[in-house]
Amino acid sequence: MGSKKDNFSELDPAYQGKGLKFGIVMSRFNRDICEGLLSACEAELLRLGVSRDDVLLVNVPGALEHPLALQELALSEKYDALIALGAVVRGDTYHFEVVSNESARGILDVQLKTGVPIANAIITVDTEEQGHARMGEKGRDAARTAIEMANLLKRL
């Protein structure tokens, strides 16, 4: 289990991905940033022991389509965790806020409704340059988060 601190038991994070199954939903909108997120995520999943055969990649048009695709994957009961990859770049209208907020809310709702953890790596940035700067770390972080949460839920 974990260490004893101040008389509390603690479950330490577990980053072993061997045998876990993942679904990834990726946007086609802002594709170059999304491909960078995917590349970093894939490399980290493989580094942490996940087999390529245990990952399904699903493409959707944009961030607002993520929740429905994630919900279908979660309801299939085939996956230990899911990963959402996408990029919303600020424009000149309020649409940025709508897409950012509603996709995040939808992803959270799916996670809570189904009990399947979802690593939300739909980045929201002011410029494409910021997206390119963040895609590597955010992609790796999504892989680690998905593995950690899948292992945590198995232990709980």
N, C-alpha and C positions, 0 to 999 in steps of 0.2 A: 504494500500500500504506500504509505508515505512516511514522512518524518514526524516526530512528536515535537511540537512547538507550543509552549505555554499551555500544556495539557490538552491540546486539540490534535486530533488526527488530521493529516493533510494528504490529499491525493496529488502527487507531483505530476506535471505534464508528461505524457508519453508520446513520443514521436516515431514510433515504429509502424510503418505503413503496410508491412507484408500481410497479405490475406484480406486487406480491407478493399471494399469496392466503392468507387466514386463516380458520380455523374458531374460533368462540367457543362454549363450552359454559357455560351459566348455570343455576344452581339456581333453583327456584321457592320453596324454603324461605327465610324471611327476605327475601321478595320486594322490599320497599322498599329495603333496603340493596343487594340485587343489581341492581335497576334503576338505582340511583345509580352503582354500579360500571360498569354497561353504558354509561350516558350519558357518563361521563367517558372511558371507553375508546374509545367510538365517536368522540367529538369529537377525541381525540388521534390516532386512526388517520387520520381525514379530514385533520386539520391536517398530518400527515406524508406526505400524498400517496396514501393508500390509497383506492381506489374502492369505493363501496358495493357494487357488483356483484362485488367480489372478497372479500366476507365472507359467511359463512354462520353464522347463529345457531341453536343447538340448545338447547332447554330440557330439563332433567332435574329429577327431584323434589328431590334434595338432594346434598350433597357426596360421599356414598359412591357415587353413580351417575356421577360425573364420569369416573373412569378408563376405564370401559367405552366410554362415548360418545367420549372422546378417542382411545382406541385404534382404534375403527372409523374415525374421521376420519383418523387418521395412516396407517392401512393403506390408505386409498383412494388415497394418493399424489397428492391434489389440492391439498394445502396446504403452504405454505412454513413456517408456524408455527401453533400453536394457543394459545388463551387460555382459562383456567379462571376463571370468575367465580362467587363464592359467599360466604356468610357463615355461620359457625358461632358462635353466641352461647352462652356458658357457662350451664349450668343447674345444678341441684342434684345431678346424678348424674355418674357416671364416663363417661357416654355422650359428653360433650364431648371428652374425651381420645381415645376410640376413634375418633370421626368425624374429628377433626382429624388425628390421626396416620395413620390408615389411608387417608384420601383423599390426603394429601400423599405417602405412600409409593406408593400406586397411580399417582399422576400421575408421580412420578419414574420408576417402573418402565416406564411407557408411553414416556416420553421416551427412556430409555436403550435399550429394546427396539427402538423404531422409528427412532430417529435424528431424529425430528421434534421441534423445540424446543417446549416448552410453558411459557408464562408463567403461573405459578400465583398467581392473585389471589383465592384463597379465604381471606378474612380470618377470623381467629380472635380473638374479642373477649370481654371479660367482660360487656359491656352493649350494648344496641342503640344507645345514645348514642355509644359508642366506634365502633361500626360506621358510624354516620352521619358521624362526624368523620373517619374514615379513607377512606371510599368514593371521594371525588374523587381524591385523590392516588394511591391504590392502583389505581384504574381507569386513570388516565393512565400510571402506571408499567408496568402490564401491556401496554399498547399499545406503549410504547417498548421494553420488553424483547423482545416478540415480533418487532418489526421489527429490532432490533439482532441478535438471535440468528439470524433468517432470513438476514440479510445476511452475518453471520459465517460461517455454515455454507456458504454459496455461495462464499465467498472461501477457505475452507479446502479 
